[in-house]
Amino acid sequence: MYAEEKIKVARLSIISNSILTAGKLGVGLSMNSISVISEAIHSGLDLIAALIAFASVRESNKPADDMHRYGHGKFENLAAIIEAVLILVAAGFIINEAITKIHETAQIKSLGLGAVIMGVSALMNLFVSSKLMKVAKKSDSPALAADAWHLRTDVLTSLGVLAGIGLIKLTGWHIVDPLIAILVALLILKAAYDLLRESLGSMLDVRLPDSEEQVIREVLHSYADRFVDYRNLRTRKAGPQRYMDFNLIVPRGKKIITTHTLCDSIERDLHQHLPGVEVIIHVEPCVPEAGDCDICRARIKFQTEDINCSCKVCDKCYDR
C-alpha cells in the first residue's frame, strides 16, 4: 500500500546524502578539520545506508514466492543491521583519527565556510529525516526508520561540529576540533547500538511490544462470550509485517461454520487494530475433564441429548 511512497523517500535520501557527502568532504579537506571530515564520513555512511534502505524497501515489497513463503519483510531488518555495522566501523575510524589529531597543532582554516556547510547539512537532514520518519511510521518500515535515525543523528552531530567551529573562532582552542569529532563518534555508536538491538530482535523472532500484545488481548476479550479460552499466544515481526498465532478453545458442540465465522470476525478486528498482521488460529474443542467448563460464564441445565459431550452444564457447548 505504501510501496511507491517508501521508494520515493528512499530515493530522496540518496540524493541529499550524495550532495552532503561531497560538500562536507571538500570543505573538511580545505579546512584541515577532522571534525568536518568525520561528518563527511558520517554522511558517506548515511549514503550507503540510504542505498541499502532503497534496495531493501524494493525487495521487501515483493510478494511471497516459492523460496520466501512468508514474504520478504526481513530484508528490511537485515538492511538495518548492515547499516548499524557500517556505523560502528565509521565511529572507530573517527575516534582513531581524532585521537591522533589531539597531539597535533595543525591550524584549522576557513571556519566560516565550515559553519555554512554544517548549517546547511543540519537543515537538509532535518527536512529529509522528517519525511523518512513520517513514511516509516505509516508503513512500519524498519529500513526507512533506520535511515531516518541516521539522518537525525547527523543533524545533532552537524550542530555539534557547528558549535565547535564557533568555539574555535572565539577562543582559538584548536583542540576542540578532535574533541568534537570524538563526541560525534560516541553519538554514532549510540545510534548503532539502538539499530542493532531492534533489528536483531526482529531477526531472532522477539515477540511484539507489550502495547501491541495488549491490543491483541483486548480484541480477543471483546469476543470472550463466544469462546471458552485462548492459549499459547505467540507473536513476532519481520520488517513491517507482524505474525501471530494462538489456540482458540471453543465449545465442543459448536458447528464448524459457527466457529469459522467467529475466527473470521476475530481476524478482521485484529487487522483493523494492527495493520499488516498475519493471523493463524488453531481451533480446539473444550475438554471438560481439564476444567474448561469452569471458565464459562453462563451455565444452564443440560438440554441437548444428541450432542456427545460430557460437559452438561456449559451453556457455550451448544449452538442454540
VENZIMO-V574669 format. One record per run of one state. SS is the DSSP state (H for helix, E for strand, L for the rest). FROM is the first residue (numbers start at 1). LEN is the number of residues. Records with the same first field share a line. If there is no record, write none. Layout:
BEGIN
SS->FROM-LEN  FROM-LEN
END
This chain:
BEGIN
L->1-2  32-2  61-13  103-8  140-2  172-3  204-6  222-2  227-2  239-2  251-5  274-3  286-2  291-1  296-3  300-14  318-3
H->3-29  34-27  74-29  111-29  142-30  175-29  210-12  224-3  256-18  288-3  292-4  315-3
E->229-10  241-10  277-9  299-1  314-1
END
